[in-house]
Amino acid sequence: MNEFDNLNDEERLKAENEFLKMKLMLENGARFEKSEDDAALSPQVENEFLNYIQAFERQSQNPRYIKVFDKIGRPSHFKPVSEIPDDKIKAAWETLQEYLNRYRINLDVCSPNISVRELYRFTTEELFEQEMGDMDIPGMTHGFIYDEFYPDHQYDNTRYAVEDCIAYILKKIPFDYMPCFRKEDLRLNDHYPLSEDAFKLLVNRFKEAYDTMEDIEVSDGLCTINDKACVVKGSYALTATVQNDAVNLNGDWEVYFELDEQSGYWYIWNVQIDGIHF
């Protein structure tokens, strides 16, 4: 008699899930840690997830590659971008997107400065020739990001300067994550040279001097790139309190980047903020 004969459907599914987990652990070194969310996860959803992982691991062992153009059936009905008038380009791009999505392929873009016409051109002239993993897994989508091919350094550096540097320094939260900074010889106002730890110490000491830091406003900034050097400038304002006494802080700021030619990434090395004594 089969040991599962007396189990109902849900119990059989749970037993199958445990078997799949054991198989993934033995064959692929997977680890499954229990959490509070496990109880809310239905056996059906968990089973679909485990089968997805198993299919992915199986096909990853013998990867196959195919051009995007071949993956989508080598379509011939998409016109060259030069033949599409301005008043038709948005509709043409939406049609192209929908066609790609049928084959579970997405093209996203981060920079708001990229036009619909450029996205259509890039897709038909360049993305079609890109290779992708030829996996057949239900629910799996293959994503491309335009910015990985053509980075918008002005947009990226401005965003890093505002969100990951100035706004981060001005918020009443610990400053302990510096992904956009170089590792040594940092500068903060007149403090130089600083290690990452020394930079964090100065910023956090500034934050700890205030009970609250609220109503923070940081301008988008003006970005200038000159060869391997970049500076983003802007202004800020915030209201801080010390024992219920309000203190208004405001002024200009500058964030300096340098280009690491080996990696192609820009890293912050110098931060200047008027009106703050670190």
C-alpha positions as CSV (number, residue, x, y, z in Angstrom):
1,M,0.0,0.0,0.0
2,N,1.3,3.4,-1.0
3,E,2.1,5.5,2.1
4,F,0.4,8.5,0.4
5,D,-2.9,6.7,-0.3
6,N,-4.5,7.9,3.0
7,L,-3.5,11.6,2.4
8,N,-5.9,14.2,1.1
9,D,-5.0,16.5,-1.8
10,E,-3.5,19.2,0.4
11,E,-1.5,16.7,2.4
12,R,-0.1,15.1,-0.8
13,L,0.9,18.5,-2.1
14,K,2.7,19.2,1.2
15,A,4.5,15.9,1.0
16,E,5.5,16.6,-2.6
17,N,6.8,20.0,-1.6
18,E,9.0,18.4,1.1
19,F,10.3,15.9,-1.5
20,L,11.1,18.8,-4.0
21,K,12.9,20.7,-1.2
22,M,15.0,17.7,-0.3
23,K,15.8,17.1,-4.0
24,L,16.9,20.7,-4.5
25,M,19.1,20.6,-1.4
26,L,20.8,17.4,-2.4
27,E,21.3,18.2,-6.1
28,N,21.8,22.0,-6.0
29,G,22.8,22.9,-2.5
30,A,19.6,24.9,-1.9
31,R,18.8,26.1,1.6
32,F,15.3,26.6,2.9
33,E,14.9,28.6,6.1
34,K,11.6,28.8,7.9
35,S,10.0,32.2,8.5
36,E,6.8,33.6,9.8
37,D,5.6,34.0,6.2
38,D,5.7,30.2,5.6
39,A,2.4,29.7,7.4
40,A,0.6,32.1,5.0
41,L,2.1,30.4,1.9
42,S,-0.4,28.0,0.4
43,P,0.9,24.5,-0.6
44,Q,-0.2,25.2,-4.2
45,V,1.8,28.4,-4.4
46,E,4.8,26.8,-2.8
47,N,4.6,23.9,-5.2
48,E,4.6,26.2,-8.2
49,F,7.6,28.0,-6.8
50,L,9.6,24.8,-6.2
51,N,8.8,23.5,-9.6
52,Y,9.9,26.8,-11.1
53,I,13.2,26.6,-9.3
54,Q,13.7,23.0,-10.3
55,A,13.1,23.7,-14.0
56,F,15.4,26.7,-13.8
57,E,18.2,24.7,-12.3
58,R,17.7,21.9,-14.8
59,Q,17.9,24.1,-17.8
60,S,20.8,26.2,-16.4
61,Q,23.0,23.1,-16.3
62,N,22.9,22.9,-20.1
63,P,22.3,26.5,-21.2
64,R,21.3,27.4,-24.7
65,Y,21.3,30.8,-26.3
66,I,19.3,32.4,-29.0
67,K,19.1,35.8,-30.6
68,V,16.1,37.9,-29.5
69,F,15.0,38.2,-33.2
70,D,14.9,34.4,-33.5
71,K,13.2,34.0,-30.2
72,I,10.3,36.2,-31.3
73,G,9.8,34.4,-34.6
74,R,11.8,36.7,-36.9
75,P,9.0,39.3,-37.5
76,S,9.1,41.3,-40.7
77,H,6.3,43.7,-40.1
78,F,8.1,46.2,-37.9
79,K,9.1,49.2,-40.0
80,P,12.5,50.9,-39.8
81,V,12.3,53.8,-37.3
82,S,13.1,56.3,-40.1
83,E,9.9,55.4,-41.9
84,I,7.6,56.1,-38.8
85,P,6.3,59.7,-38.5
86,D,6.4,61.5,-35.1
87,D,2.6,61.2,-34.6
88,K,2.8,57.4,-35.1
89,I,5.9,56.5,-33.1
90,K,4.2,56.1,-29.7
91,A,1.7,53.6,-31.1
92,A,4.4,51.8,-33.0
93,W,6.5,51.4,-29.8
94,E,3.5,50.2,-27.8
95,T,2.7,47.6,-30.5
96,L,6.4,46.5,-30.4
97,Q,6.3,46.2,-26.6
98,E,3.2,44.1,-26.7
99,Y,4.7,41.8,-29.3
100,L,7.8,41.3,-27.1
101,N,5.7,40.6,-24.1
102,R,4.0,37.8,-25.9
103,Y,7.4,36.0,-25.8
104,R,8.0,37.1,-22.2
105,I,10.6,39.7,-23.1
106,N,10.7,43.2,-21.5
107,L,12.7,46.3,-22.3
108,D,12.8,48.8,-19.4
109,V,14.5,52.2,-19.1
110,C,15.5,54.1,-16.0
111,S,16.5,57.5,-17.5
112,P,13.5,59.8,-18.3
113,N,15.6,61.4,-21.0
114,I,15.2,58.6,-23.4
115,S,12.6,59.1,-26.1
116,V,10.1,56.6,-27.4
117,R,11.7,56.9,-30.8
118,E,15.1,55.9,-29.4
119,L,13.6,52.9,-27.6
120,Y,12.0,51.7,-30.9
121,R,15.2,52.3,-32.8
122,F,17.3,50.4,-30.2
123,T,14.9,47.5,-30.1
124,T,14.7,46.9,-33.8
125,E,18.3,47.8,-34.7
126,E,20.2,46.4,-31.7
127,L,18.1,44.4,-29.2
128,F,16.9,42.1,-31.9
129,E,20.6,41.0,-32.4
130,Q,21.3,40.4,-28.7
131,E,21.6,36.9,-27.4
132,M,19.5,35.7,-24.6
133,G,19.1,32.4,-22.6
134,D,16.7,30.1,-24.4
135,M,14.8,28.9,-21.4
136,D,11.3,27.5,-21.5
137,I,9.9,28.0,-18.0
138,P,6.3,29.0,-17.4
139,G,6.1,32.5,-15.9
140,M,9.7,33.4,-16.5
141,T,10.4,36.8,-18.2
142,H,13.7,37.8,-19.7
143,G,14.4,41.5,-19.0
144,F,16.7,44.0,-20.7
145,I,17.5,47.5,-19.5
146,Y,18.3,50.2,-22.0
147,D,20.6,52.0,-19.6
148,E,22.9,49.1,-19.4
149,F,23.7,49.6,-23.1
150,Y,23.7,53.4,-23.1
151,P,24.1,54.8,-19.5
152,D,22.8,58.4,-18.9
153,H,25.6,59.5,-16.7
154,Q,24.1,62.9,-16.0
155,Y,20.9,61.4,-14.9
156,D,22.5,58.6,-12.8
157,N,25.1,60.9,-11.1
158,T,22.5,63.5,-10.3
159,R,20.2,60.8,-8.7
160,Y,23.2,59.3,-6.8
161,A,24.2,62.7,-5.5
162,V,20.7,63.6,-4.3
163,E,19.3,60.3,-3.1
164,D,22.3,58.3,-2.0
165,C,24.4,61.2,-0.7
166,I,22.9,64.5,0.3
167,A,19.4,63.3,1.2
168,Y,20.9,60.4,3.0
169,I,23.2,62.6,5.0
170,L,20.3,64.9,6.0
171,K,17.9,62.2,7.1
172,K,17.7,61.2,10.8
173,I,18.8,57.6,10.1
174,P,22.2,56.0,10.5
175,F,24.6,56.6,7.7
176,D,26.1,53.2,7.1
177,Y,25.7,52.3,3.4
178,M,28.0,53.9,0.8
179,P,27.7,52.0,-2.5
180,C,28.4,55.1,-4.6
181,F,31.5,56.2,-2.8
182,R,35.1,55.3,-3.5
183,K,36.8,53.3,-0.7
184,E,39.5,55.7,0.5
185,D,40.8,59.3,0.4
186,L,37.3,60.8,0.8
187,R,36.6,64.4,1.6
188,L,33.7,65.9,3.6
189,N,33.9,69.7,3.8
190,D,37.3,70.4,5.3
191,H,37.9,66.9,6.5
192,Y,40.5,65.0,4.3
193,P,41.6,62.3,3.7
194,L,38.9,60.1,5.2
195,S,38.3,56.4,5.2
196,E,34.8,55.0,4.8
197,D,34.5,54.5,8.5
198,A,35.8,58.0,9.3
199,F,33.3,59.5,6.8
200,K,30.4,57.6,8.4
201,L,31.5,58.7,11.9
202,L,31.5,62.4,11.0
203,V,28.1,62.2,9.4
204,N,26.5,60.1,12.2
205,R,27.9,62.5,14.8
206,F,26.2,65.4,13.0
207,K,22.9,63.5,13.0
208,E,23.2,62.6,16.7
209,A,23.4,66.2,17.6
210,Y,19.7,66.7,16.7
211,D,16.6,65.1,18.2
212,T,14.7,65.3,14.9
213,M,15.5,66.3,11.3
214,E,12.4,67.0,9.3
215,D,10.9,69.0,6.3
216,I,13.9,68.1,4.2
217,E,14.1,69.7,0.8
218,V,16.9,68.8,-1.7
219,S,17.0,70.4,-5.1
220,D,17.6,68.1,-8.1
221,G,21.0,69.6,-8.8
222,L,22.9,70.7,-11.8
223,C,25.3,68.0,-13.2
224,T,28.5,68.9,-15.2
225,I,30.7,66.2,-16.7
226,N,34.2,67.0,-17.9
227,D,36.0,63.9,-19.2
228,K,36.6,61.8,-16.1
229,A,35.4,64.4,-13.6
230,C,31.8,65.2,-12.6
231,V,30.3,67.6,-10.1
232,V,26.6,67.9,-9.1
233,K,25.5,71.1,-7.4
234,G,22.3,72.0,-5.6
235,S,20.7,73.4,-2.5
236,Y,19.0,72.1,0.6
237,A,16.9,73.1,3.6
238,L,15.6,71.3,6.6
239,T,14.3,71.9,10.1
240,A,16.1,70.2,13.0
241,T,15.3,70.3,16.7
242,V,17.3,70.1,19.9
243,Q,15.3,69.8,23.1
244,N,12.3,71.2,21.3
245,D,14.2,74.2,19.9
246,A,13.9,74.5,16.1
247,V,17.1,75.0,14.1
248,N,16.8,75.8,10.4
249,L,19.7,74.5,8.3
250,N,20.1,75.5,4.6
251,G,22.7,76.2,2.0
252,D,24.3,74.9,-1.2
253,W,25.9,71.5,-1.7
254,E,28.4,70.0,-4.2
255,V,29.1,66.3,-4.8
256,Y,32.2,65.4,-6.8
257,F,32.6,62.1,-8.8
258,E,35.5,60.5,-10.5
259,L,35.3,57.9,-13.3
260,D,36.9,54.5,-12.6
261,E,37.9,53.6,-16.2
262,Q,38.4,50.0,-15.3
263,S,34.9,49.4,-14.1
264,G,33.2,52.2,-16.0
265,Y,31.5,53.4,-12.8
266,W,31.4,56.9,-11.3
267,Y,32.3,57.1,-7.6
268,I,31.8,60.0,-5.1
269,W,35.0,61.2,-3.5
270,N,34.2,64.8,-2.3
271,V,31.1,66.1,-0.5
272,Q,30.7,69.8,0.3
273,I,27.6,71.1,2.3
274,D,27.4,74.7,3.3
275,G,25.9,75.5,6.7
276,I,26.9,72.2,8.4
277,H,29.9,71.7,10.7
278,F,30.8,68.1,10.7
